[in-house]
Every structure is written in structure tokens, then in C-alpha cells.
Amino acid sequence: MFDRDLFLGASIAFNDVQNSELLAGVVYDTGKHRQSFSLEGNRRIGGSWKGTIEMQVFSNVDPSDPLAAFEKDDFLLLEIAIFF
């Protein structure tokens, strides 16, 4: 299953007052041409708010593949939280 896969990822900390961060990655199976993409980011907004985005997408998964159980589990999360 994970025998000929490539992973490319990046983690970026913007070193700003808002503590902005971004993580992104992709896993690519060179044999079966399936992909999995992920993205995570967050940033403080003012003194007590925080915004977050998370995303996970699966692509080109064969129905007989063990990862087929996750193919329809793509998601996008947008969150704004307040801390007090």
C-alpha cells in the first residue's frame, strides 16, 4: 500500500505578531496515481481571537484500495475561536 509513495510538505511560520502558521502536504502514490492533500493554517486576530483553517482531500482512490474507506472523508474546517 505505501510502498512507492512520495511526500512533499512545508511548514511556514511567518514570525509575525499574529503568530501566523501554515502547514501543507501532499502524498502521491507513484504506482496507483492516488493523492492525498492536507492544509492547516492558523492566525491570531486581535488579542483574544484565533482563526483556523484545515483541509484534507483524497483523490484517485481505487474502490478496491484499502484507502477507499477514506475517499469520501474530504473535509474543510473553518473556525473562529475567542479566548477569555
N, C-alpha and C positions, 0 to 999 in steps of 0.2 A: 504494500500500500504506500508507504512513504520511502520508497527505495531510490527514486531518481527525481527528487524534488529540489527546487531552488527556492531560497527565501531571500527577499530583499526588504530591508526595513530601515527606518530612520526615526530618530528621536531628536526633536529640536526643542531646546529651552531658549526662549527669546531673551532671557535675562532683563526683563522689564519690570516696572513697579507692579504690574498686574499679575505677575507670575505666570505668563502665558506659556503653555506647553503643547506640543503636537507629537503624536506617535503614529506612524503609518507603516503598514507592511503588506506584502503580497507573498503567497506561497503558490508556486507554479509546478505542476507535475509535468515533466518533460515527456513522459510516456503516454499518458492519457489526456494531456492538454487541459486538465481542470485547474481552476484557480480559486483562491480564497483571498479576499481583500479585507483589511481592517484599518480603521482610523479612530483615533482617540484624541480629543483636544479639550483643554480647559483654560479658563481665564477668570481672574477676579474682576468684578465690576464694582467699583467703589470700595468702601470699607467693609461691607458685610454681605455682598452678593457674589455669587460664583456661577458662571455659565459652563456647561459641559456638553460635548457632542461625542457620540460613539456610533460607529457603524461597522457592520460585518456583512459581507456579501460572498456567497458561494456561486461559482459559475462553471458550466460544462461538466456537471457531475453525472456520470452514467448511472442509470437506475439499478444496475447490479453491483455498483460500488458500495463499500461499507459507509462511505460518506454521504450516500444518497439520503440517509435519515436526516441530515443537516441541510440539504439543498433548499428546503422551504423555510429555513430558520433565519433568513436575511432579516436584519433589523436596522433601524435608525432611532437613536435616542437623543432627544434634545432636552436639556434640564437646566433650570434656573433655580438656585437654592439661596436662601437667606440664612445667615448665621447671626445669632444674637446671644 
